[in-house]
Amino acid sequence: MPKLEPMTPTSIHVIAFGMIAEKIKTKELVLEYMPDTEVLLGYLYQQFPDLKQTKFSIALNKKMVVGKTFIPVGAEVALLPPFSGG
């Protein structure tokens, strides 16, 4: 299981839910700053190749985002598996 590093002034907090957390073997990651979601996804795919075949959404500071989106320093990024409402 990856070690949760302490937050720094330039880090971002990544929270994984459901099967995403299972694939990366942790619910939380603290990563050094990444400028946008494309860079973050590239890093995640490199570190956790199983994610490449997994559909998931990204929320940035509790708001869903699509495509390349700027990540502010200190942001909370959530990796959300597909879900259905009821």
N, C-alpha and C positions, 0 to 999 in steps of 0.2 A: 504494500500500500504506500503511495507517495506520501511523503512527510509534509504536513501543513506548515509552511513557512510563515513567520510573522509578517504582518502588513508593514510596508514602508511607505514613505510619502509618494513614491512613484509606482506602487504596485496596484494590481486590480484583483478583485475577489471573484472567483468563479465558483458557482454553486451548480452541482449536477443533480438531476432528479431521475428517479425510476431507472430504466434500463441504461441510461447514459451513465449514471453513477456506478452501476454494475460493471459496465465495460471499462471505465477508467479506474475502478476499484477504490473510489473515494467519493464523498459527497461534496468536498470543498478543495479548492486549489487557490493558492495565492501565487500570482505570477507577476514577474516584472512587467512594467508598462508595455502595452502593445497598442499601436496607434489606431487600428481599426479592426473590424470583425474579420476581414479577409486574412490579415496577418495572424490573428488569434486562431482562426480555423486551420490555417497552414501549420501552425505550431501544434495544435491539438491532433491533427491528422498524422503528423510526424511522430509525436509521442505515443499516440494511441491509434494505431492503424485500423483497429476494428470500427472506429467511428466513421470511416469512409463509406461503409455500407449501411450506415444507420441514419434514418431521417430524424432530424430534431430541429427545434426552433431556438432562437436566441432572444432573450429579453435583456435589455440594458437599462439598469436602474428601474426595474419593474415595468418597462414598456417594451412591447414586442418590436423587433426590428427585422428588416428584410434587406438583403444585399449588403454592400460595403457601407459600413456605418462607423463614424468616428467614435472612439472610446475615450471618455475623459479620464484623467488620472484619478485613482481612487474609486473607480466605478465598480458596481456589482453587476456581474454578468451571469445570467442563469441559462443553463442548457436544459431545454425542456423536450422530453420525448413527445411523440404524437399522443394526443388525448382526445377523448370524445365527451361531449356534454350530455346532459340528461335532464 
